[in-house]
Amino acid sequence: MALPKVHRLRHRRDFSAVYRSGLRRSTLHLTLVALKRRSPKTTCEDQGALISKRLLSEKVSFTQIGISISQKVSKRAVVRNRIKRQIRSAMQQLLPEIPQGWKIVIVVKPTATQCDYGQFLQELKQLLKKSEVVNGH
């Protein structure tokens, strides 16, 4: 099953914002870059709560996840796509543990070609705890 659409990080500007301002943590095969979103500013209820279309379209409360894997990892698209599928599946399993409002980019290192699903799941759990996304402040 695929990662739900609202949880996908898709636009270049979102990836750039996470890379620019996010917190980086690494393991042997993966690097996680995480950015906590600011809560949307709304006016007081007395003045009437105004939420712009842009805030609604960004799905402010959902955690979004993106995967970055370069051709340095493998020249073969089949291998890169297999790794992405395994990481997406692991993140989908971990998604209920992640609080809402995070933008997360997972960068795959060239050593990841030897990993299986279990190793990705273990490393992602470790990275989420190291970056305080899970059980953080």
Beta strands, then each sheet from edge to edge (+ up, - down):
strand 1: 23-26
strand 2: 30-36
strand 3: 64-68
strand 4: 102-108
sheet 1: 1+ 2- 4+ 3+
end
